[in-house]
Amino acid sequence: MNPPELSVFVFGIYLVVVAAGFLFIPNAILPLFKMPKTNEQWIRVMAVVVGALAYYYIVAAMNNLTPLFWATVYGRFGVFVAFTGLVIAKKAKAPLILFGTIDAAGAVWTLLTLT
């Protein structure tokens, strides 16, 4: 794999891990981020969507889909901004920024490999 492919592939694997965690053991993960445990379905629905995104990232990496690599850079920076905004607006707790920071770091890695 070339560097852009590798950066997107690794991020896809990260998303697989996040999706699996929130799908199968959400109440073990949520308290780590100061979020309340839940029996509601929303967390598992979100996990399925994240799992689908993981699949797209992995397929894009395996097929060198450079335009999609660029789209992920902008999208992941957008996630960081959105998560930070939710925390600032007091609609989410501060640990959510950790997820956004991981997205931003992945975006920087991909951006650096593309330029």
Backbone as CSV, one residue per row, in Angstrom:
resi,resn,N_x,N_y,N_z,CA_x,CA_y,CA_z,C_x,C_y,C_z
1,MET,0.845,-1.191,0.000,0.000,0.000,0.000,0.882,1.243,0.000
2,ASN,0.443,2.236,-0.775,1.163,3.508,-0.743,0.722,4.288,0.509
3,PRO,1.421,5.367,0.856,1.100,6.081,2.106,-0.350,6.571,2.231
4,PRO,-0.957,7.166,1.191,-2.357,7.568,1.371,-3.280,6.372,1.615
5,GLU,-3.050,5.294,0.876,-3.868,4.101,1.077,-3.733,3.591,2.510
6,LEU,-2.509,3.546,2.999,-2.265,3.048,4.352,-2.968,3.909,5.396
7,SER,-2.897,5.228,5.240,-3.530,6.108,6.232,-5.042,5.905,6.269
8,VAL,-5.652,5.742,5.110,-7.101,5.541,5.051,-7.462,4.134,5.538
9,PHE,-6.648,3.145,5.198,-6.887,1.774,5.651,-6.828,1.694,7.179
10,VAL,-5.808,2.282,7.767,-5.669,2.263,9.232,-6.866,2.949,9.885
11,PHE,-7.312,4.068,9.310,-8.475,4.740,9.884,-9.710,3.856,9.754
12,GLY,-9.828,3.131,8.652,-10.941,2.194,8.490,-10.936,1.114,9.561
13,ILE,-9.763,0.593,9.880,-9.659,-0.417,10.937,-10.047,0.189,12.289
14,TYR,-9.600,1.416,12.543,-10.004,2.119,13.774,-11.533,2.199,13.847
15,LEU,-12.177,2.532,12.727,-13.635,2.625,12.715,-14.292,1.272,12.957
16,VAL,-13.689,0.191,12.455,-14.210,-1.157,12.722,-14.209,-1.421,14.225
17,VAL,-13.114,-1.077,14.878,-12.994,-1.294,16.327,-14.034,-0.462,17.081
18,VAL,-14.172,0.805,16.708,-15.164,1.673,17.355,-16.569,1.116,17.141
19,ALA,-16.877,0.746,15.905,-18.208,0.218,15.597,-18.495,-1.052,16.389
20,ALA,-17.549,-1.962,16.419,-17.752,-3.216,17.154,-17.956,-2.952,18.642
21,GLY,-17.162,-2.051,19.187,-17.304,-1.729,20.603,-18.675,-1.186,20.938
22,PHE,-19.137,-0.228,20.159,-20.438,0.374,20.439,-21.600,-0.542,20.063
23,LEU,-21.379,-1.478,19.159,-22.433,-2.425,18.793,-22.592,-3.510,19.858
24,PHE,-21.471,-4.053,20.333,-21.530,-5.215,21.211,-21.374,-4.919,22.701
25,ILE,-20.627,-3.887,23.053,-20.417,-3.586,24.481,-20.504,-2.075,24.756
26,PRO,-21.585,-1.447,24.323,-21.659,0.011,24.485,-21.593,0.459,25.939
27,ASN,-22.183,-0.304,26.835,-22.208,0.133,28.231,-20.874,-0.057,28.942
28,ALA,-19.947,-0.724,28.307,-18.581,-0.775,28.834,-17.777,0.422,28.333
29,ILE,-18.159,0.952,27.178,-17.406,2.042,26.549,-17.932,3.419,26.948
30,LEU,-19.229,3.581,26.984,-19.814,4.900,27.247,-19.290,5.563,28.520
31,PRO,-19.203,4.857,29.649,-18.698,5.518,30.863,-17.252,6.012,30.742
32,LEU,-16.465,5.399,29.876,-15.090,5.857,29.679,-15.055,7.286,29.144
33,PHE,-16.141,7.689,28.493,-16.240,9.022,27.908,-17.255,9.886,28.654
34,LYS,-17.491,9.516,29.915,-18.400,10.252,30.792,-19.801,10.363,30.209
35,MET,-20.193,9.336,29.481,-21.533,9.273,28.918,-22.314,8.220,29.699
36,PRO,-23.601,8.449,29.904,-24.381,7.486,30.682,-24.594,6.182,29.917
37,LYS,-24.683,5.098,30.673,-25.033,3.815,30.069,-26.435,3.937,29.491
38,THR,-26.735,3.116,28.495,-28.040,3.200,27.859,-28.502,1.831,27.392
39,ASN,-29.794,1.666,27.348,-30.400,0.483,26.742,-31.145,0.876,25.471
40,GLU,-31.016,2.142,25.091,-31.682,2.619,23.881,-30.959,2.097,22.650
41,GLN,-31.680,2.033,21.557,-31.120,1.473,20.330,-30.214,2.435,19.575
42,TRP,-30.252,3.726,19.880,-29.514,4.715,19.082,-28.028,4.415,19.018
43,ILE,-27.452,3.930,20.096,-26.008,3.702,20.123,-25.621,2.573,19.174
44,ARG,-26.447,1.547,19.106,-26.163,0.432,18.197,-26.452,0.814,16.744
45,VAL,-27.462,1.639,16.532,-27.736,2.144,15.177,-26.539,2.951,14.689
46,MET,-26.013,3.822,15.556,-24.824,4.607,15.211,-23.648,3.686,14.904
47,ALA,-23.510,2.615,15.668,-22.405,1.675,15.456,-22.496,1.012,14.083
48,VAL,-23.695,0.689,13.653,-23.865,0.085,12.326,-23.453,1.074,11.239
49,VAL,-23.834,2.333,11.388,-23.448,3.363,10.413,-21.929,3.539,10.396
50,VAL,-21.306,3.571,11.560,-19.845,3.688,11.630,-19.196,2.461,10.991
51,GLY,-19.778,1.298,11.197,-19.261,0.088,10.556,-19.332,0.176,9.039
52,ALA,-20.423,0.729,8.518,-20.535,0.916,7.070,-19.471,1.895,6.578
53,LEU,-19.253,2.977,7.321,-18.190,3.921,6.956,-16.829,3.236,6.956
54,ALA,-16.607,2.373,7.933,-15.341,1.633,7.999,-15.145,0.817,6.733
55,TYR,-16.195,0.171,6.290,-16.132,-0.622,5.059,-15.754,0.260,3.870
56,TYR,-16.357,1.436,3.764,-16.036,2.354,2.661,-14.567,2.769,2.703
57,TYR,-14.074,3.078,3.888,-12.667,3.471,4.025,-11.747,2.341,3.573
58,ILE,-12.030,1.138,4.008,-11.170,0.003,3.683,-11.205,-0.289,2.188
59,VAL,-12.389,-0.277,1.593,-12.500,-0.510,0.146,-11.800,0.603,-0.626
60,ALA,-11.963,1.840,-0.197,-11.285,2.963,-0.862,-9.775,2.782,-0.804
61,ALA,-9.276,2.376,0.350,-7.830,2.182,0.501,-7.330,1.053,-0.388
62,MET,-8.081,-0.016,-0.467,-7.652,-1.176,-1.248,-7.717,-0.925,-2.754
63,ASN,-8.426,0.139,-3.146,-8.586,0.447,-4.568,-8.010,1.804,-4.952
64,ASN,-7.224,2.396,-4.059,-6.559,3.679,-4.312,-7.521,4.740,-4.856
65,LEU,-8.628,4.919,-4.174,-9.642,5.886,-4.600,-9.285,7.276,-4.077
66,THR,-8.320,7.887,-4.734,-7.763,9.164,-4.278,-8.814,10.253,-4.073
67,PRO,-9.812,10.415,-4.964,-10.817,11.454,-4.685,-11.540,11.224,-3.349
68,LEU,-11.766,9.968,-3.009,-12.399,9.683,-1.724,-11.443,9.965,-0.570
69,PHE,-10.148,9.746,-0.776,-9.167,10.090,0.263,-9.285,11.573,0.607
70,TRP,-9.362,12.407,-0.451,-9.501,13.853,-0.221,-10.806,14.163,0.514
71,ALA,-11.885,13.491,0.131,-13.171,13.723,0.798,-13.093,13.372,2.280
72,THR,-12.345,12.311,2.611,-12.233,11.934,4.023,-11.465,12.974,4.824
73,VAL,-10.511,13.618,4.192,-9.754,14.665,4.895,-10.717,15.766,5.339
74,TYR,-11.519,16.260,4.407,-12.466,17.327,4.743,-13.522,16.835,5.729
75,GLY,-14.013,15.630,5.515,-15.028,15.074,6.403,-14.538,14.884,7.821
76,ARG,-13.323,14.389,7.968,-12.796,14.148,9.317,-12.500,15.457,10.041
77,PHE,-12.034,16.475,9.313,-11.883,17.787,9.950,-13.254,18.320,10.366
78,GLY,-14.264,18.069,9.541,-15.628,18.479,9.876,-16.147,17.808,11.137
79,VAL,-15.819,16.538,11.308,-16.215,15.822,12.526,-15.585,16.484,13.751
80,PHE,-14.313,16.827,13.649,-13.636,17.499,14.767,-14.340,18.810,15.115
81,VAL,-14.640,19.611,14.104,-15.312,20.898,14.332,-16.696,20.676,14.945
82,ALA,-17.443,19.722,14.406,-18.791,19.461,14.913,-18.766,18.967,16.356
83,PHE,-17.888,18.022,16.665,-17.816,17.499,18.028,-17.383,18.585,19.009
84,THR,-16.431,19.395,18.601,-15.988,20.498,19.455,-17.128,21.492,19.670
85,GLY,-17.860,21.785,18.615,-19.008,22.682,18.725,-20.079,22.148,19.661
86,LEU,-20.328,20.852,19.612,-21.306,20.251,20.521,-20.876,20.398,21.976
87,VAL,-19.592,20.241,22.227,-19.082,20.393,23.595,-19.182,21.852,24.035
88,ILE,-18.782,22.775,23.171,-18.852,24.205,23.503,-20.295,24.625,23.786
89,ALA,-21.234,24.082,23.000,-22.651,24.408,23.182,-23.282,23.642,24.348
90,LYS,-22.473,22.837,25.021,-22.929,22.043,26.168,-24.003,21.027,25.784
91,LYS,-23.911,20.532,24.563,-24.807,19.481,24.086,-24.141,18.110,24.186
92,ALA,-22.858,18.115,24.531,-22.098,16.875,24.704,-21.012,17.127,25.738
93,LYS,-20.512,16.041,26.298,-19.459,16.162,27.311,-18.086,16.216,26.649
94,ALA,-17.156,16.854,27.332,-15.814,17.122,26.794,-15.091,15.904,26.214
95,PRO,-15.227,14.702,26.779,-14.494,13.570,26.195,-14.849,13.278,24.733
96,LEU,-15.985,13.796,24.259,-16.327,13.600,22.850,-15.262,14.203,21.943
97,ILE,-14.601,15.237,22.419,-13.555,15.875,21.614,-12.428,14.886,21.308
98,LEU,-12.235,13.877,22.170,-11.212,12.860,21.897,-11.478,12.170,20.567
99,PHE,-12.737,11.788,20.327,-13.069,11.162,19.049,-12.790,12.124,17.894
100,GLY,-13.163,13.377,18.071,-12.901,14.377,17.041,-11.422,14.586,16.800
101,THR,-10.649,14.525,17.863,-9.197,14.696,17.735,-8.578,13.533,16.968
102,ILE,-9.071,12.331,17.212,-8.585,11.171,16.449,-8.927,11.350,14.974
103,ASP,-10.132,11.830,14.686,-10.508,12.103,13.295,-9.578,13.139,12.678
104,ALA,-9.337,14.221,13.405,-8.467,15.282,12.882,-7.045,14.778,12.665
105,ALA,-6.543,13.976,13.590,-5.189,13.427,13.429,-5.113,12.530,12.200
106,GLY,-6.138,11.720,12.003,-6.182,10.884,10.805,-6.253,11.717,9.541
107,ALA,-7.013,12.803,9.596,-7.117,13.699,8.443,-5.771,14.330,8.122
108,VAL,-5.054,14.753,9.153,-3.726,15.350,8.942,-2.790,14.323,8.313
109,TRP,-2.805,13.098,8.831,-1.950,12.046,8.279,-2.251,11.840,6.793
110,THR,-3.535,11.687,6.461,-3.902,11.487,5.060,-3.520,12.695,4.218
111,LEU,-3.789,13.892,4.718,-3.450,15.112,3.987,-1.958,15.174,3.688
112,LEU,-1.146,14.876,4.680,0.309,14.918,4.477,0.773,13.891,3.444
113,THR,0.097,12.758,3.383,0.495,11.747,2.393,0.024,12.110,0.987
114,LEU,-1.000,12.945,0.905,-1.533,13.332,-0.408,-0.812,14.530,-1.012
115,THR,-0.109,15.294,-0.184,0.544,16.503,-0.706,2.033,16.300,-0.896
